[in-house]
Amino acid sequence: MRKVQIKEGNQITVKNIQAYMERTVTKFGSGAKVDCPKEFLGKKAFLIIKKDED
């Protein structure tokens, strides 16, 4: 099984953004998924996990 490398940080700068959205991670089999509109199929995406705001 492949393990995904996680990089922690508190700031990110991105140029040439086509769109951005906020979604909830949901259960999918033994993993998880984030829904995205079909128009972005085949596009490169970055997933940013936010810390809980208590």
Backbone atoms as SQL, in Angstrom:
CREATE TABLE atoms (id INTEGER PRIMARY KEY, chain TEXT, resi INTEGER, resn TEXT, atom TEXT, x REAL, y REAL, z REAL);
INSERT INTO atoms VALUES
  (1, 'A', 1, 'MET', 'N', 0.838, -1.179, 0.000),
  (2, 'A', 1, 'MET', 'CA', 0.000, 0.000, 0.000),
  (3, 'A', 1, 'MET', 'C', 0.884, 1.244, 0.000),
  (4, 'A', 2, 'ARG', 'N', 0.479, 2.245, -0.742),
  (5, 'A', 2, 'ARG', 'CA', 1.214, 3.500, -0.840),
  (6, 'A', 2, 'ARG', 'C', 0.770, 4.462, 0.259),
  (7, 'A', 3, 'LYS', 'N', 1.708, 5.127, 0.900),
  (8, 'A', 3, 'LYS', 'CA', 1.390, 6.103, 1.939),
  (9, 'A', 3, 'LYS', 'C', 1.570, 7.507, 1.377),
  (10, 'A', 4, 'VAL', 'N', 0.592, 8.367, 1.603),
  (11, 'A', 4, 'VAL', 'CA', 0.622, 9.734, 1.110),
  (12, 'A', 4, 'VAL', 'C', 1.427, 10.602, 2.068),
  (13, 'A', 5, 'GLN', 'N', 2.343, 11.397, 1.537),
  (14, 'A', 5, 'GLN', 'CA', 3.122, 12.317, 2.354),
  (15, 'A', 5, 'GLN', 'C', 2.263, 13.536, 2.698),
  (16, 'A', 6, 'ILE', 'N', 2.231, 13.902, 3.961),
  (17, 'A', 6, 'ILE', 'CA', 1.460, 15.059, 4.416),
  (18, 'A', 6, 'ILE', 'C', 2.433, 16.154, 4.819),
  (19, 'A', 7, 'LYS', 'N', 2.209, 17.339, 4.278),
  (20, 'A', 7, 'LYS', 'CA', 3.047, 18.491, 4.618),
  (21, 'A', 7, 'LYS', 'C', 2.214, 19.455, 5.456),
  (22, 'A', 8, 'GLU', 'N', 2.730, 19.827, 6.616),
  (23, 'A', 8, 'GLU', 'CA', 2.021, 20.762, 7.484),
  (24, 'A', 8, 'GLU', 'C', 2.544, 22.176, 7.272),
  (25, 'A', 9, 'GLY', 'N', 1.646, 23.135, 7.351),
  (26, 'A', 9, 'GLY', 'CA', 2.028, 24.532, 7.212),
  (27, 'A', 9, 'GLY', 'C', 0.861, 25.410, 7.614),
  (28, 'A', 10, 'ASN', 'N', 1.064, 26.705, 7.612),
  (29, 'A', 10, 'ASN', 'CA', -0.019, 27.606, 7.995),
  (30, 'A', 10, 'ASN', 'C', -0.279, 28.679, 6.957),
  (31, 'A', 11, 'GLN', 'N', 0.375, 28.586, 5.790),
  (32, 'A', 11, 'GLN', 'CA', 0.154, 29.579, 4.750),
  (33, 'A', 11, 'GLN', 'C', 0.423, 28.941, 3.390),
  (34, 'A', 12, 'ILE', 'N', -0.385, 29.308, 2.414),
  (35, 'A', 12, 'ILE', 'CA', -0.183, 28.826, 1.046),
  (36, 'A', 12, 'ILE', 'C', -0.550, 29.950, 0.083),
  (37, 'A', 13, 'THR', 'N', 0.230, 30.086, -0.975),
  (38, 'A', 13, 'THR', 'CA', -0.038, 31.074, -2.009),
  (39, 'A', 13, 'THR', 'C', -0.168, 30.340, -3.334),
  (40, 'A', 14, 'VAL', 'N', -1.270, 30.586, -4.043),
  (41, 'A', 14, 'VAL', 'CA', -1.526, 29.903, -5.306),
  (42, 'A', 14, 'VAL', 'C', -1.888, 30.934, -6.355),
  (43, 'A', 15, 'LYS', 'N', -1.284, 30.808, -7.541),
  (44, 'A', 15, 'LYS', 'CA', -1.583, 31.718, -8.646),
  (45, 'A', 15, 'LYS', 'C', -2.399, 30.987, -9.706),
  (46, 'A', 16, 'ASN', 'N', -3.063, 31.726, -10.569),
  (47, 'A', 16, 'ASN', 'CA', -3.849, 31.186, -11.686),
  (48, 'A', 16, 'ASN', 'C', -4.944, 30.231, -11.217),
  (49, 'A', 17, 'ILE', 'N', -5.711, 30.633, -10.214),
  (50, 'A', 17, 'ILE', 'CA', -6.807, 29.810, -9.695),
  (51, 'A', 17, 'ILE', 'C', -8.000, 29.917, -10.638),
  (52, 'A', 18, 'GLN', 'N', -8.516, 28.763, -11.059),
  (53, 'A', 18, 'GLN', 'CA', -9.720, 28.752, -11.889),
  (54, 'A', 18, 'GLN', 'C', -10.961, 28.808, -11.001),
  (55, 'A', 19, 'ALA', 'N', -10.922, 28.108, -9.878),
  (56, 'A', 19, 'ALA', 'CA', -12.047, 28.081, -8.944),
  (57, 'A', 19, 'ALA', 'C', -11.556, 27.529, -7.620),
  (58, 'A', 20, 'TYR', 'N', -12.316, 27.756, -6.576),
  (59, 'A', 20, 'TYR', 'CA', -12.051, 27.081, -5.317),
  (60, 'A', 20, 'TYR', 'C', -13.381, 26.831, -4.638),
  (61, 'A', 21, 'MET', 'N', -13.435, 25.823, -3.791),
  (62, 'A', 21, 'MET', 'CA', -14.681, 25.460, -3.130),
  (63, 'A', 21, 'MET', 'C', -14.381, 24.839, -1.779),
  (64, 'A', 22, 'GLU', 'N', -15.354, 24.864, -0.904),
  (65, 'A', 22, 'GLU', 'CA', -15.219, 24.224, 0.393),
  (66, 'A', 22, 'GLU', 'C', -16.170, 23.047, 0.427),
  (67, 'A', 23, 'ARG', 'N', -15.652, 21.870, 0.725),
  (68, 'A', 23, 'ARG', 'CA', -16.445, 20.644, 0.754),
  (69, 'A', 23, 'ARG', 'C', -16.136, 19.879, 2.039),
  (70, 'A', 24, 'THR', 'N', -17.010, 18.938, 2.378),
  (71, 'A', 24, 'THR', 'CA', -16.806, 18.073, 3.528),
  (72, 'A', 24, 'THR', 'C', -16.315, 16.718, 3.045),
  (73, 'A', 25, 'VAL', 'N', -15.321, 16.177, 3.717),
  (74, 'A', 25, 'VAL', 'CA', -14.804, 14.854, 3.391),
  (75, 'A', 25, 'VAL', 'C', -15.815, 13.828, 3.887),
  (76, 'A', 26, 'THR', 'N', -16.191, 12.876, 3.014),
  (77, 'A', 26, 'THR', 'CA', -17.170, 11.856, 3.372),
  (78, 'A', 26, 'THR', 'C', -16.573, 10.461, 3.222),
  (79, 'A', 27, 'LYS', 'N', -17.163, 9.500, 3.918),
  (80, 'A', 27, 'LYS', 'CA', -16.688, 8.124, 3.883),
  (81, 'A', 27, 'LYS', 'C', -16.961, 7.507, 2.515),
  (82, 'A', 28, 'PHE', 'N', -16.006, 6.699, 2.023),
  (83, 'A', 28, 'PHE', 'CA', -16.144, 6.023, 0.742),
  (84, 'A', 28, 'PHE', 'C', -15.417, 4.688, 0.850),
  (85, 'A', 29, 'GLY', 'N', -16.159, 3.608, 1.085),
  (86, 'A', 29, 'GLY', 'CA', -15.534, 2.298, 1.284),
  (87, 'A', 29, 'GLY', 'C', -14.656, 2.323, 2.521),
  (88, 'A', 30, 'SER', 'N', -13.386, 1.941, 2.361),
  (89, 'A', 30, 'SER', 'CA', -12.466, 1.959, 3.499),
  (90, 'A', 30, 'SER', 'C', -11.633, 3.244, 3.521),
  (91, 'A', 31, 'GLY', 'N', -12.001, 4.221, 2.670),
  (92, 'A', 31, 'GLY', 'CA', -11.272, 5.490, 2.604),
  (93, 'A', 31, 'GLY', 'C', -12.213, 6.665, 2.741),
  (94, 'A', 32, 'ALA', 'N', -11.882, 7.740, 2.060),
  (95, 'A', 32, 'ALA', 'CA', -12.685, 8.953, 2.102),
  (96, 'A', 32, 'ALA', 'C', -12.619, 9.643, 0.752),
  (97, 'A', 33, 'LYS', 'N', -13.555, 10.571, 0.504),
  (98, 'A', 33, 'LYS', 'CA', -13.573, 11.298, -0.764),
  (99, 'A', 33, 'LYS', 'C', -14.082, 12.712, -0.535),
  (100, 'A', 34, 'VAL', 'N', -13.824, 13.569, -1.502),
  (101, 'A', 34, 'VAL', 'CA', -14.355, 14.927, -1.522),
  (102, 'A', 34, 'VAL', 'C', -15.024, 15.101, -2.875),
  (103, 'A', 35, 'ASP', 'N', -16.302, 15.447, -2.889),
  (104, 'A', 35, 'ASP', 'CA', -17.021, 15.639, -4.144),
  (105, 'A', 35, 'ASP', 'C', -16.568, 16.898, -4.845),
  (106, 'A', 36, 'CYS', 'N', -16.572, 16.841, -6.166),
  (107, 'A', 36, 'CYS', 'CA', -16.128, 17.963, -6.993),
  (108, 'A', 36, 'CYS', 'C', -16.979, 17.974, -8.262),
  (109, 'A', 37, 'PRO', 'N', -17.289, 19.142, -8.826),
  (110, 'A', 37, 'PRO', 'CA', -18.060, 19.192, -10.060),
  (111, 'A', 37, 'PRO', 'C', -17.362, 18.459, -11.214),
  (112, 'A', 38, 'LYS', 'N', -18.157, 17.869, -12.075),
  (113, 'A', 38, 'LYS', 'CA', -17.666, 17.077, -13.209),
  (114, 'A', 38, 'LYS', 'C', -16.799, 17.890, -14.162),
  (115, 'A', 39, 'GLU', 'N', -17.019, 19.178, -14.230),
  (116, 'A', 39, 'GLU', 'CA', -16.251, 20.032, -15.145),
  (117, 'A', 39, 'GLU', 'C', -14.756, 20.035, -14.839),
  (118, 'A', 40, 'PHE', 'N', -14.367, 19.577, -13.644),
  (119, 'A', 40, 'PHE', 'CA', -12.958, 19.568, -13.259),
  (120, 'A', 40, 'PHE', 'C', -12.302, 18.204, -13.430),
  (121, 'A', 41, 'LEU', 'N', -12.992, 17.248, -14.055),
  (122, 'A', 41, 'LEU', 'CA', -12.390, 15.938, -14.325),
  (123, 'A', 41, 'LEU', 'C', -11.105, 16.107, -15.114),
  (124, 'A', 42, 'GLY', 'N', -10.057, 15.430, -14.696),
  (125, 'A', 42, 'GLY', 'CA', -8.777, 15.503, -15.387),
  (126, 'A', 42, 'GLY', 'C', -7.914, 16.686, -14.998),
  (127, 'A', 43, 'LYS', 'N', -8.426, 17.591, -14.190),
  (128, 'A', 43, 'LYS', 'CA', -7.646, 18.754, -13.737),
  (129, 'A', 43, 'LYS', 'C', -6.836, 18.385, -12.501),
  (130, 'A', 44, 'LYS', 'N', -5.729, 19.073, -12.285),
  (131, 'A', 44, 'LYS', 'CA', -4.930, 18.881, -11.073),
  (132, 'A', 44, 'LYS', 'C', -5.588, 19.683, -9.953),
  (133, 'A', 45, 'ALA', 'N', -5.688, 19.068, -8.772),
  (134, 'A', 45, 'ALA', 'CA', -6.328, 19.729, -7.634),
  (135, 'A', 45, 'ALA', 'C', -5.453, 19.578, -6.399),
  (136, 'A', 46, 'PHE', 'N', -5.581, 20.500, -5.482),
  (137, 'A', 46, 'PHE', 'CA', -4.895, 20.443, -4.202),
  (138, 'A', 46, 'PHE', 'C', -5.955, 20.381, -3.119),
  (139, 'A', 47, 'LEU', 'N', -5.757, 19.512, -2.159),
  (140, 'A', 47, 'LEU', 'CA', -6.679, 19.375, -1.038),
  (141, 'A', 47, 'LEU', 'C', -6.000, 19.937, 0.201),
  (142, 'A', 48, 'ILE', 'N', -6.648, 20.895, 0.841),
  (143, 'A', 48, 'ILE', 'CA', -6.097, 21.534, 2.033),
  (144, 'A', 48, 'ILE', 'C', -7.007, 21.168, 3.206),
  (145, 'A', 49, 'ILE', 'N', -6.448, 20.555, 4.234),
  (146, 'A', 49, 'ILE', 'CA', -7.210, 20.170, 5.416),
  (147, 'A', 49, 'ILE', 'C', -7.064, 21.266, 6.467),
  (148, 'A', 50, 'LYS', 'N', -8.196, 21.836, 6.883),
  (149, 'A', 50, 'LYS', 'CA', -8.176, 22.905, 7.878),
  (150, 'A', 50, 'LYS', 'C', -8.210, 22.329, 9.285),
  (151, 'A', 51, 'LYS', 'N', -7.544, 23.009, 10.213),
  (152, 'A', 51, 'LYS', 'CA', -7.636, 22.615, 11.616),
  (153, 'A', 51, 'LYS', 'C', -9.024, 22.951, 12.119),
  (154, 'A', 52, 'ASP', 'N', -9.523, 22.152, 13.082),
  (155, 'A', 52, 'ASP', 'CA', -10.829, 22.412, 13.664),
  (156, 'A', 52, 'ASP', 'C', -10.809, 23.761, 14.385),
  (157, 'A', 53, 'GLU', 'N', -11.863, 24.516, 14.201),
  (158, 'A', 53, 'GLU', 'CA', -11.976, 25.818, 14.852),
  (159, 'A', 53, 'GLU', 'C', -12.899, 25.672, 16.055),
  (160, 'A', 54, 'ASP', 'N', -12.315, 25.419, 17.225),
  (161, 'A', 54, 'ASP', 'CA', -13.126, 25.223, 18.458),
  (162, 'A', 54, 'ASP', 'C', -13.277, 26.506, 19.211);
